[in-house]
């Protein structure tokens, strides 16, 4: 975003850079999905394709345990962020509240990913 580079306001620049960072992640995700689909259609292994979560062997138990610990950390993080949202209402025209609320959304997204991973790990 050209405006992010031109802006002299650090708040505007910071928020726009957050959006650009997310968009870059979205491009990586989309690329991995396309590579996976191409490989499936052509019976080939694409460089950036995603593997299924299966046949993990000895690491399975450790991965399940680690996933559980990460889930607990995300839950705690959400509780802490919610407390900070209440305590920071109105700070800097609400930018702290906005950032904390987006962090809560990120943690909720992380929890969904971890739940999915836990489910697949247990089946592997």
C-alpha positions as a printed Julia matrix, in Angstrom:
124×3 Matrix{Float64}:
   0.0     0.0     0.0
   1.56    3.18   -1.18
  -0.19    5.3     1.43
   1.45    3.3     4.23
   4.87    4.19    2.86
   3.99    7.86    2.35
   2.18    8.51    5.61
   4.03   10.55    8.2
   1.7     9.35   10.95
   3.18    6.37   12.77
  -0.26    5.18   13.88
  -1.65    5.12   10.35
   1.54    3.52    9.04
   1.49    0.84   11.77
  -2.15   -0.14   11.19
  -1.73   -0.31    7.41
   1.43   -2.41    7.81
  -0.55   -4.85    9.97
  -3.04   -5.25    7.14
  -0.27   -5.69    4.56
   1.39   -8.33    6.74
  -1.89  -10.27    6.94
  -2.32  -10.02    3.18
   1.17  -11.43    2.66
   0.24  -14.39    4.91
  -2.96  -14.86    2.92
  -0.92  -15.05   -0.29
   1.34  -17.73    1.23
  -1.71  -19.71    2.36
  -3.37  -19.45   -1.05
  -0.14  -20.5    -2.79
   0.16  -23.59   -0.55
  -3.45  -24.53   -1.26
  -2.98  -24.14   -5.03
   0.25  -26.19   -4.95
  -1.52  -28.93   -3.02
  -4.42  -29.01   -5.49
  -2.07  -29.01   -8.5
  -0.12  -31.92   -7.05
  -3.31  -33.86   -6.47
  -4.52  -33.25  -10.0
  -1.21  -34.09  -11.68
  -0.18  -36.95   -9.36
   3.01  -35.07   -8.56
   4.64  -33.53   -5.53
   4.61  -29.74   -5.73
   7.33  -27.86   -3.85
   5.01  -25.92   -1.53
   2.26  -28.53   -1.2
   0.79  -29.36    2.18
   1.16  -32.85    3.62
  -1.68  -34.64    5.31
  -1.35  -35.17    9.04
  -0.82  -38.9     9.27
   1.67  -41.57   10.24
   3.6   -39.51   12.76
   5.22  -42.34   14.69
   7.05  -41.5    17.91
   6.47  -37.77   17.68
   2.67  -38.12   17.84
   2.38  -38.12   21.65
   4.74  -35.18   22.01
   2.85  -33.21   19.35
  -0.52  -33.87   21.01
   0.89  -32.74   24.38
   2.44  -29.65   22.83
  -0.83  -28.81   21.08
  -2.69  -29.05   24.4
  -0.18  -26.71   26.05
  -0.49  -24.2    23.21
  -4.28  -24.31   23.52
  -4.0   -23.53   27.24
  -1.63  -20.63   26.5
  -4.0   -19.2    23.91
  -6.94  -19.42   26.35
  -4.91  -17.62   29.01
  -3.82  -15.03   26.48
  -7.42  -14.31   25.52
  -8.38  -13.85   29.18
  -5.43  -11.5    29.72
  -6.17   -9.5    26.57
  -9.83   -9.11   27.58
  -8.75   -7.68   30.94
  -6.43   -5.27   29.17
  -9.26   -4.21   26.82
 -11.35   -3.19   29.82
  -8.45   -1.38   31.44
  -7.34    0.46   28.31
 -10.71    1.77   27.06
 -10.16    5.19   25.59
  -6.35    5.1    25.6
  -4.9     6.83   22.58
  -8.28    7.28   20.88
  -9.05    3.57   21.23
  -6.07    2.24   19.29
  -5.0     0.03   22.22
  -8.49   -1.47   22.38
  -8.44   -2.08   18.63
  -5.03   -3.79   18.76
  -5.97   -5.93   21.76
  -9.24   -6.97   20.14
  -7.4    -8.0    16.97
  -4.99   -9.99   19.12
  -7.98  -11.76   20.68
  -9.23  -12.61   17.19
  -5.78  -13.92   16.27
  -5.72  -16.08   19.4
  -9.18  -17.41   18.58
  -7.91  -18.26   15.1
  -4.89  -19.98   16.65
  -7.2   -22.01   18.86
  -9.21  -23.18   15.85
  -6.0   -24.25   14.11
  -4.78  -26.03   17.24
  -8.12  -27.82   17.73
  -8.0   -28.99   14.13
  -4.4   -30.12   14.58
  -5.17  -31.91   17.85
  -8.06  -33.78   16.23
  -5.92  -34.87   13.26
  -2.96  -35.8    15.47
  -5.12  -38.03   17.63
  -6.42  -39.82   14.52
  -2.95  -40.21   12.97
